[in-house]
Amino acid sequence: MDPKIIAVLIGVIGALLGVYAKEYLQSQFRKRRSITILKANLLLFLHKVQDNEHLNKLLMAGSILDDRYIKSLTSGDDSKYKELLNQIKSIEEHAKTDELLPDDAVDEMCAKIKSASRREIDITFEEIDRLREDIEHGTYILGSSELDCLDSDMVHRVLQVKRSVNDILISIKVGMAGVYEREEVDRELVKSLVLGAIKESVMACRHIVPLMKMCNERS
């Protein structure tokens, strides 16, 4: 083969390899940056857990649920996982009883909401809407552009957290609006919304520890 042609081919191949190497390095940089942001947000949440007994219980319940799920994949026996999952999913059925959420506690919460001014309620709703928008399109937890850089297993878990947090915020807003606007409060509805928010909190918390492990492994 003509040496000039060989030289041209070597030059083309070298240029292609150079472009590939540059893109690869850029993608790895974006991935490390995304993992750093995610890890920082997870650490902030875990710091809050240390100072909050209720958050700690939610994290423990979520972690147990996910541990059972992982074990079921390796053992082939998903009975314990499904048992706990069904218990969590059916938590809203307790809205008709005092077993998990006493009437007195609901009445006290409703009284506090009703005592707020219209301006205070409006500001609260504005903040909820702002946070929902930030979760959906912004950088709360992790933005869409950062998500594109992560592996599929991490993306799946982050999206599950975002969805659950969004559902929690919707329940809070609907519950507050119902209590504030109605003269007679539907106690069972309020209980159902609160218990539903607790359920979604557990579903979100099941991904926190696995995501932190993934961040540590891949950072």
C-alpha positions as CSV (number, residue, x, y, z in Angstrom):
1,M,0.0,0.0,0.0
2,D,1.1,3.5,-0.8
3,P,2.9,5.0,2.3
4,K,1.0,8.3,1.8
5,I,-2.3,6.4,2.1
6,I,-1.1,4.6,5.2
7,A,-0.1,7.9,6.7
8,V,-3.6,9.4,5.9
9,L,-5.3,6.3,7.5
10,I,-3.2,6.6,10.6
11,G,-4.0,10.3,10.8
12,V,-7.8,9.6,10.5
13,I,-7.7,6.8,13.1
14,G,-5.7,8.9,15.4
15,A,-8.2,11.8,15.1
16,L,-11.1,9.4,15.7
17,L,-9.4,8.0,18.8
18,G,-8.7,11.5,20.0
19,V,-12.4,12.5,19.6
20,Y,-13.6,9.3,21.3
21,A,-11.1,9.8,24.2
22,K,-12.2,13.4,24.7
23,E,-15.9,12.5,24.7
24,Y,-15.2,9.6,27.1
25,L,-13.3,11.8,29.5
26,Q,-16.1,14.4,29.4
27,S,-18.8,11.8,30.1
28,Q,-16.8,10.4,33.0
29,F,-16.4,13.9,34.4
30,R,-20.2,14.6,34.1
31,K,-20.9,11.2,35.7
32,R,-18.6,12.0,38.7
33,R,-20.1,15.4,39.0
34,S,-23.6,13.9,39.1
35,I,-22.6,11.3,41.7
36,T,-21.1,14.1,43.8
37,I,-24.3,16.1,43.7
38,L,-26.4,13.1,44.5
39,K,-24.1,12.0,47.4
40,A,-24.2,15.5,48.9
41,N,-28.0,15.5,48.9
42,L,-28.2,12.0,50.4
43,L,-25.7,13.1,53.1
44,L,-27.9,16.1,54.0
45,F,-30.9,13.8,54.3
46,L,-29.0,11.3,56.5
47,H,-27.8,14.1,58.7
48,K,-31.5,15.1,59.3
49,V,-32.3,11.5,60.0
50,Q,-29.8,11.5,62.9
51,D,-31.8,14.3,64.6
52,N,-35.3,13.0,63.9
53,E,-36.7,9.9,65.4
54,H,-39.6,9.6,63.0
55,L,-37.3,10.0,59.9
56,N,-35.0,7.3,61.4
57,K,-37.9,4.9,61.7
58,L,-39.0,5.6,58.1
59,L,-35.4,5.0,56.9
60,M,-35.2,1.7,58.9
61,A,-38.5,0.5,57.5
62,G,-37.5,1.4,53.9
63,S,-34.1,-0.2,54.3
64,I,-35.6,-3.5,55.6
65,L,-38.0,-3.6,52.7
66,D,-35.2,-3.2,50.2
67,D,-33.0,-5.7,51.9
68,R,-35.8,-8.3,51.7
69,Y,-36.2,-7.5,48.0
70,I,-32.5,-8.0,47.3
71,K,-32.5,-11.3,49.2
72,S,-35.6,-12.5,47.4
73,L,-33.7,-12.0,44.1
74,T,-30.9,-14.3,45.2
75,S,-32.9,-16.9,47.1
76,G,-35.9,-17.1,44.8
77,D,-38.3,-16.7,47.8
78,D,-40.1,-13.4,47.8
79,S,-42.6,-14.2,50.5
80,K,-41.1,-12.1,53.3
81,Y,-40.6,-9.2,50.9
82,K,-44.2,-9.3,49.6
83,E,-45.5,-9.7,53.2
84,L,-43.8,-6.4,54.3
85,L,-44.6,-4.7,51.0
86,N,-48.3,-5.5,51.4
87,Q,-48.3,-4.3,55.0
88,I,-46.8,-0.9,53.8
89,K,-49.2,-0.6,50.9
90,S,-52.2,-1.3,53.1
91,I,-51.4,1.3,55.7
92,E,-54.1,3.7,54.4
93,E,-56.7,1.1,55.4
94,H,-56.0,2.1,59.0
95,A,-57.6,5.5,58.3
96,K,-60.9,4.1,59.7
97,T,-59.3,3.2,63.1
98,D,-57.3,4.9,65.9
99,E,-54.6,2.2,65.6
100,L,-51.9,4.2,63.9
101,L,-53.2,7.7,64.0
102,P,-55.5,8.7,66.9
103,D,-58.4,11.1,66.4
104,D,-57.0,13.5,69.0
105,A,-53.8,13.9,67.0
106,V,-55.7,14.6,63.8
107,D,-57.9,17.1,65.5
108,E,-54.9,18.9,66.9
109,M,-53.2,19.0,63.5
110,C,-56.4,20.4,61.9
111,A,-56.8,23.0,64.5
112,K,-53.3,24.3,63.8
113,I,-54.0,24.5,60.1
114,K,-57.3,26.3,60.6
115,S,-55.6,28.9,62.9
116,A,-53.2,29.9,60.1
117,S,-54.0,33.1,58.1
118,R,-54.9,33.0,54.4
119,R,-51.5,34.6,53.6
120,E,-49.7,31.9,55.6
121,I,-51.6,29.1,53.7
122,D,-50.9,30.8,50.3
123,I,-47.2,31.1,51.1
124,T,-47.1,27.4,52.1
125,F,-48.8,26.3,48.9
126,E,-46.4,28.5,46.8
127,E,-43.5,26.8,48.5
128,I,-44.9,23.3,47.9
129,D,-45.5,24.2,44.2
130,R,-41.9,25.6,43.9
131,L,-40.5,22.5,45.5
132,R,-42.5,20.2,43.3
133,E,-41.2,22.1,40.2
134,D,-37.6,21.8,41.5
135,I,-38.0,18.1,42.0
136,E,-39.4,17.6,38.6
137,H,-37.2,19.9,36.5
138,G,-34.6,21.4,38.8
139,T,-31.7,20.2,40.9
140,Y,-33.5,19.0,44.0
141,I,-32.2,15.5,44.7
142,L,-30.8,15.5,41.1
143,G,-31.7,17.4,38.0
144,S,-32.6,15.8,34.6
145,S,-29.2,16.7,33.0
146,E,-27.3,15.0,35.8
147,L,-29.6,11.9,35.7
148,D,-28.6,11.4,32.0
149,C,-25.0,10.7,33.1
150,L,-25.8,7.9,35.6
151,D,-26.2,4.1,35.2
152,S,-29.7,2.8,34.8
153,D,-29.9,1.2,38.2
154,M,-29.1,4.5,39.9
155,V,-31.5,6.4,37.6
156,H,-34.3,4.0,38.5
157,R,-33.8,4.5,42.2
158,V,-33.5,8.3,42.0
159,L,-36.7,8.5,39.9
160,Q,-38.5,6.4,42.5
161,V,-37.4,8.8,45.2
162,K,-38.5,11.9,43.2
163,R,-41.9,10.4,42.4
164,S,-42.6,9.5,46.1
165,V,-41.5,12.9,47.3
166,N,-43.8,14.5,44.7
167,D,-46.7,12.4,45.8
168,I,-46.1,13.3,49.5
169,L,-46.1,17.0,48.6
170,I,-49.4,16.6,46.7
171,S,-51.0,14.8,49.7
172,I,-49.8,17.6,52.0
173,K,-51.3,20.3,49.8
174,V,-54.6,18.5,49.3
175,G,-54.9,17.7,53.0
176,M,-54.2,21.3,54.1
177,A,-56.6,22.7,51.5
178,G,-59.4,20.4,52.6
179,V,-58.9,21.2,56.2
180,Y,-58.6,24.9,55.7
181,E,-61.5,25.4,53.3
182,R,-64.1,23.1,54.8
183,E,-66.1,24.0,57.9
184,E,-66.5,20.4,58.8
185,V,-63.3,18.3,58.5
186,D,-63.4,14.9,57.0
187,R,-61.2,13.2,59.6
188,E,-61.0,9.9,57.7
189,L,-59.8,11.6,54.6
190,V,-57.2,13.5,56.5
191,K,-56.0,10.3,58.1
192,S,-55.9,8.6,54.7
193,L,-53.7,11.4,53.3
194,V,-51.3,11.4,56.2
195,L,-51.0,7.6,56.2
196,G,-50.5,7.7,52.4
197,A,-47.7,10.2,52.9
198,I,-46.1,7.9,55.4
199,K,-46.3,5.0,53.0
200,E,-44.7,7.0,50.2
201,S,-42.0,8.1,52.7
202,V,-41.1,4.5,53.3
203,M,-41.1,3.8,49.6
204,A,-38.7,6.7,49.1
205,C,-36.5,5.8,52.0
206,R,-35.9,2.2,50.7
207,H,-33.6,3.7,48.0
208,I,-31.5,6.0,50.2
209,V,-29.0,3.6,51.6
210,P,-28.5,1.6,48.3
211,L,-28.0,4.9,46.5
212,M,-25.4,6.0,49.0
213,K,-23.6,2.7,48.6
214,M,-23.6,3.1,44.8
215,C,-22.2,6.6,45.1
216,N,-19.4,5.4,47.3
217,E,-18.6,2.5,45.0
218,R,-18.6,4.7,41.8
219,S,-17.1,8.0,43.0
